[in-house]
Amino acid sequence: MKELEDLIWEKVQIARHNKRPTSKVLIKYLFTDFIEFHGDRLFGDDRSVITGIGLLNSIPVTIIAQEKGESTKEKIEHNFGMPNPEGYRKALRIMKQAEKFSRPIIFIIDTPGAYPGIGAEERGQASAIAVNLSEMSELKVPLIAIVLGEGGSGGALAIGVSDETWMFENAIYSILSPEGFASILYKDVFLAKYAASVMKLTADDLLTYGIIDMIIPEVEGGLHLNIDYSFEILKEKLIEKTKELKGKNIKKLVERRYIKFRNMGIYEEESK
């Protein structure tokens, strides 16, 4: 059991590694002619969420990503990847734009969770997340979500209701952080390492339970040691899957998405 705890905690640390590439690095690698869009047209521009359009091997797509920042200055600017309500509303605005122009959407998830500040609650954090969940379930375009590093709580799921959900090998995806889990359930934040071992937050666990659809491999030691290896595999798979989903009947695609999340892990694949 101790060895399992150590192994899973190592994955948590790799997912949070200071040198792990952020969403903007992945966007630059995957897409050409990227144009960023700003603002939710209600309050402001949340820099923890990057939105825009670009080309994936000549396929026009919409990109919505959570950005942590690399330097200390950038981390502060991007609020350490923790979106406020305006970030989720910006994301939804761009989702609706993608639907209008029939562009597939690529989501990049990398957040410890939605920002828990008083201002965020006053501006409707819970409502913004709930609306996104509802709207994404019915968006009439292909949706692919990629968990790059951390996928924490509703803050991640608010851009995670997708036809396909993929994770990098050392990424984590869970209802909340191990520290939060330990504080709530065990009343001791120092039990975070143990909490991580029982949360089923690794890519292997989530693939087994049918929560995700694919694992993108990393070199030993983590993604930051060889981003080209993992990013090239991701790009190849992403091009292939985007073309496949674009060819599907959109009504059936939306129905499949709904069933998938209503019966997570036990739904049947529709016949081709």
N, C-alpha and C positions, 0 to 999 in steps of 0.2 A: 504493500500500500504506500509506503514511504517513497519507493522508486517511482510509482505512478504520480504521486504528488509532485515530485521533483520534475518529472518529464513535462507534465502539464503546465507547471509554473514557469518552466523554461520557455514554453510556447507563448505564454502571456507576456513574458519579458521581451521576446523577439518581436511580437506583434506591436509592442510599445517602444521598440528600440529607437533611440534618438536619430539614428542614421537610416532608418527604414524610409524608403521613398514615399513621398506624399502624392496626393491625387494629381497635383499639377505636373509632377514628373511623369506620371502614367499618361495623362492627357497628351503631353508633348510627344510621347513615344507612340501612342496609338493613332492619333488623329492629325490630319493636315488641315491647313486653312481654318484653324479654330478661331471663332469670334465669340468673345464673352459678352453676356448680357447682364445687366445690373438692375437691382431694385425690385420691390414687390408692388410698387405703385400705391402703397398704403402708408408705409412708415419710413422705410429706408433700405439700404443695401447691406445685407448681412454677409460679411466677407468669409465667414466659415462655410458658406455654400457657393461653389462656383457653378455657373450655368452658361450654356452657349451651344453653338452648332459647329460642326466640323465634318470632315470626310474620313470615313473608315474605308480605306482602299477604294475610293471613289463613290462609296455609298454615303449619302447625306444622312447624318444622325444628329440627335440632340444629346448633349452630355450634361448630367447633373451630378455634382461631386461634392463631398465634404472635405475640406482642406484644413489641416492642422497647422501648416507652416513649418519651415525648416529652422531658421535662425530664431533667436529669442524675440527679436522685433516682429518677425512674421507670425510667430506663435501668438503673440499678444494681439496683433492685427486680426488674425483669424480666430481669435477666442479659443485657441487650442482645439479647434474642430468641434466646438459645442454650439450648435445653431440656436438662435432665438426664433420666435414665431415668424418674424419677417423673412428669415432664411427659408423656412418651410413654405411660406406663402409665395416667395420668389420661385421656389422649385415648382410649386403647383402652377404658377403662371406660365412657366416655360413648358411644363407638361402639356398644358392646354394648347399652347402654340404648336408643339410637336404634333399633337392630334389633328389640329387644323390643317397642317401641311403633310400629314401622313409620314412623319419621320420616326423611325425606331428610336427608342430612348435607352441610353446606356447610363446606369447609375453606378457611381463609385462610392462605396460606404467606408468611412473611416472616422469614427467618432466615439468618444467614451460615453456619450449620451447627450441629450438635449440640455441646453444651459438651464440650471435650476434657480436662477436669480429671481428676485422679487419682480423686477421689471418685466421679465419674460412671462411670469405668471399673470401680471396685470394686463399684458397685451395679448393674452389668450394662448399660451403655449400648448395646453392640452387640446384645445379646440383646433388649433392649426394642425397638430399631428393627426387628430381624429379625422379631420376633413381630408387630409392627404390619403389616409388609409382607404377611406370610402371612394374617393375619386380614382385612385390608382386601380382599384379592383375592376373598374369599368372603362378605363382608357382604351380607345380603339386603335392602338398601335402596339407593335411588339416591344416588350420591356425585358431588359437584361440587367441584373444587379450583380456587382462584383464587390465582395468584402476584401478590402485591401489590407487593413490592419486590424483595428478594433471595430466591432459592430455592437454598440451598446444600447440596449433598451429600445423604447419607442423612438428615441432620437435617431436610431439606425433604420428601424422598420418604416419610418415615415417616408423614406425613399427606397423601400425594400420590397414592396408588394409587386412581384415581377413574374413573368413567365418562366424565367430561368434565374437561379441564384447560384453564383459561383463564389468560392473562397480560395484565397491563397493558402498554401499548406500550413503556414504558421499564423494565420489570422485567427481571431476569436470572434464569436457571435453569440450574444447571450441576452437575457432579460435585464441585466444590469451588470455593473462591474463586480469582480470578486470581493473588493473592499466593501461595496455597498451591500452585497449579499451577506457577507460575514457580520456586518454591523447590524443588519436587520434581523437575521435569523439566529445568529449566535451571540449577539450583543458584544462582539469583540472584533474590531477591525484587523487585529493581528492574526486572526484565523483566515485571512484572505487566501492564503496558499492552500489550505485544506478546502475552503469553499470552492476554489477553482477546480479541484479534483472531483467534485460531485455535481458540478453545474452542467456538464456535457456541452462545453463551449468550444471544443476544438472542431476543426474541419472534418476529421475522421468520424467523430461522434455524430455530427449533424448530417453527414452523408448517410451514415448507417440508419438514422431515424427518418430519412427522407425529407429533411428540412432544406437541404441544398442539393444541387444537381451535379456539381463538378468541383474537383479540387485542382487548382493550378499548382504544380510542383515548384519547390524552391530548392536551392542548393543547401547542403548541410551548413548550419550556422545562421541561415536567414536570408531573406530577399535582398538585403542591402549589400551582401557580398557578391552578388552577380545578378543585377536586375535584367540584363539582356536575355539571359537564359529563360527566366520566367515570363518576362514581358513578351518575348517572341512567341512562346507557346500560347499565351493568352490571346495575342493578336490573331494568330492563325485560327484558333477556336472561335473567336468572336466574329470574325469575317464569315466563317462557315455557318455559325448559328444564326447570325443576323439575316443572311440570305435565306436560310431555311424558314425562319419565322415570318419573313416578309412574303413568302410564298404560301402561307397558310390562310385559310378562310378566317377573316378577322372575327366574325361572330363566334366561331368555334374556339378561337384562341381566347377570347374573353370568357367564354363559358368554362373552358379548361382552367383558366386562372382562378376563377371563382371557386370551382370545385377543389382545386389544389389547396387553397387556403382554408376552406371550410373543413376539409378532411386531411389536414397536413400529414403527409407521410403514408396515407393509405389510399389515395386516389388512384384510379386506373388511367393509364395513358390512352388517349383516344387513338383510334386506328387512323393510319395515314390515308 
